[in-house]
Amino acid sequence: MSATTVAADDHANLLRSTEFLDYEAPEIRSFVDRVIKDKDTSAREKAVRLYYAVRDDVFYEVYGTDLSRTGLRASSIAVQGQGFCLHKSVLYAAAVRAVGVPSRLVFGDVRNHLASDRLREHIGGDVFFHALTSVHLDGRWVKATPVFNKMLCRLYGMTPLEFDGTADSLYHPFDGDGRRHMEFLQMHGEFDDLPYEFVMSQMRAKHPKFLSGSGTVASGSLADEAGA
């Protein structure tokens, strides 16, 4: 596994099934088949449809999520039907590979200004370790972030992040009232599979109160905290 040392044209490597992007698993095949009814549609259209399926049909939740190696496999995430940016980016990266679209996982640090007070307490502030996806469409790489679903966006006064397959879908710079919501502080690179040890070291270093000793996340409900 490597960060952005993979040659840009080495698409075969970026289409393979991996430990975490295990799209050959029946759970991923079933997920893709539910979304992609027309197998002859373009790669871009497939990537867009899968984006919205991951964004809205997989509920965004930070609490009670599984960060074990098994819990972070795309097949497990498809079954659980929820997770935060890490889980949803893994599922999307695997799903697009299943339809022939090369993908990478992207990691960075972001400042999130609209987190709940309880989440900030667990995270240790408003700087979050963040995951998204890079996909290769129509001869170029574009970034996609199928993370915050429509319902949660409504609860937190945010506009859902859209993706058309031609331009980067990175973050919500402002909320629905024009207040700054998220900004990137640092990028950690792009990876051809989930760099598990790196991810966990980042989570434990930056968000030590957020994790239990077993690697699961503290319990709660981000939706319930929206009105707090």
N, C-alpha and C positions, 0 to 999 in steps of 0.2 A: 504494500500500500504506500502511496506517496502523495505528497502535496503537488503543486502545479509543476512538477518535473515531467509529467506525462506529456509526450508530444501532442500538439493540438490535433494532428491528423491521425493519432492512434485510436481511432474510434472503436476498433474491435475490443480493446481493453476497457473502454468506457461503456461497452454494451454487455459485458459479461455479468453473470449472476455471481454474487459474492456472499460472504457470511451474513452480512446485514442487508444488502440489496438482493435478497433471495427471491427474485421474481419468478423463478421456475416453480415455486411452491404453489400448491393449489389455491391457497388463500389469496395470493396476488392475482393469479389467473382469473379467479372468480371476480375479484374487485374490478379488474380491467374489463372483463366481459360485460359487467353490468353497466359500465360507463360508455364503452366503445361498441356501438351497435353496428356501425357501418365500417367494416374493415378496410374498405377502399378509400376512405377519407384521407386527407393529407396528413403528414406527420405533424405539422403545426397545429392543425385542428384537433388531432388526438391529444397533443400535449396540453392544449387549452382546455379541452373537456376534462382531462384528468386533473388539471390544476383546480378547477372549480369543484370537482368531486372531493378532492382532498381538503380543500379550503372549507367547504360547507357541510360535507357529509361526515367528516371526522371532527369531532368536537374538540375545540381548543381548551385544554385543562392542564394546569401546571401541578396541581395537587394530586397526590395518590398515584402518580405515574411510576412505571417500572423502568429503572435505568440499568437493569442487569443486561448481560450480553443477549440473553434470550428475549428480554422485553424490548430491546432496541432493534430486533430484526423486523423487516418490513412485514413479513407474514404475521408476526405477533401483533403488530400495530393495526393491521387490517382487521384482525379479529376483535381487538379491544375497542376500536372505533373512537379513540380519543388519545390526546397527548399534547405536548407543547411543541415549540418550533423544531426541536430535535427530532421528535417522532414523526411529525408531519413531513419534514423535509426528507427523511429516510424513505418514507412510504412513497412520496412523489418521485424521488430519484429512481426507485425500483420500478414503479409503474410505467414511467416513460421508457425505461430500458426494455420493458416487456413489449413495447410497440415499436422498437427499433430506433429510439431517440437516445443518443449518447448523453450521459449526465455525470455531474460531479456534485459533491457536497461542499458547501462553502461555510466557513465559520468566521465570526468576528465578535467584537464587543460593541454593544450599543447602549446609549443612554435612553431609557424609556421614562418619559415624564408622566405617564398616565397609569402607572401601576397602582394597585390598591395599597393602603397603608400596611396591611398585614403582609402582603407580598414583599413590599420594600423591607419590612423587618426581617423576613426570612432570607431574602436575597442579600441583605446587608447594604442597601442603598438603591440607587436607580440605574446602575450599570449592570447589564445583563450579558452573559455569554449567549450568543445567538447563532442559529443555524438557518440556512436557506439552501437553494439549489441552483445550479447552473446547467442549462440544457443547450444542446447544439441543434439549431433549427435554421433551415435555408442558408446554410453556409457560414453561420456565425453563432457565437455564444451569447446567450441572454440569461439574465438571472431571474429567478422566479421564487416568490415567497408565499406559498399557499397555506398561510398560518392562521390568521384571525378569521373565524367564520362569521357570517352575517349577523347571527343573533348576538354574539358577544360584542361585535362592533356597535350594534344598536345600544346595548347596555352601557357601554363606555363612551358613547357619543362620538364614535369614529366612523369614517367612511371606509367601507370594505376595499381592500387592495385588489385592483383588477390586473388581468394579464391577457394580452392578445398574441403572444408569441413573437412579437417583433421588437419590443422594447423591454428594458429591464423593469421588473416589478420588485422593488427593493424594500421599501418601508413606508410607513405613514409619516411624512414629515410634519403634518399638522392634523389636529382633530377637526371635527365638524364645525367647531366654533373658531377655527383659525389659530388655536394654541399649538405650540410645538409639541409633537408627540414623541418622535424617535429620531436619533441621529447616530450615525456610525462613528465610532472612535478609533477602531483598529480592526484590520482584517488579518486573519490567521492563515489564509490560503484555501486552496481547493483540493479535494481529495477524491480518489476513485472508489473508496469505500469508507465506511465510518471508522475513523481512527480512535477506537474505543478508549485506550489508555490515555491518549491525549485529551479526549473529551472529559473523561472522569477526573483527570488531574486538574483541568481548568475549572470544572464544577466545584470540586472540593476546595481548591485554592480561593476561588472568588465567591462561592456561596456555601460556606461550611455549615451554616445553620439550616440550610435547605434540605440536606440529605441526612437520612438515618444511617446507621452503621451498615445496614444491609444494602444500601444503594437505592432505596425507594425514597420518594419525595413525601414531605409532610402532608397530612391530610387537610382537606378543606375544599372550598368551591370558589373559583374565581368569579363565576357568575353571581353567586350570592353576595360577594364582596363589592359588586359594582356600585351599589347604592350607599355603601358605607362612607 
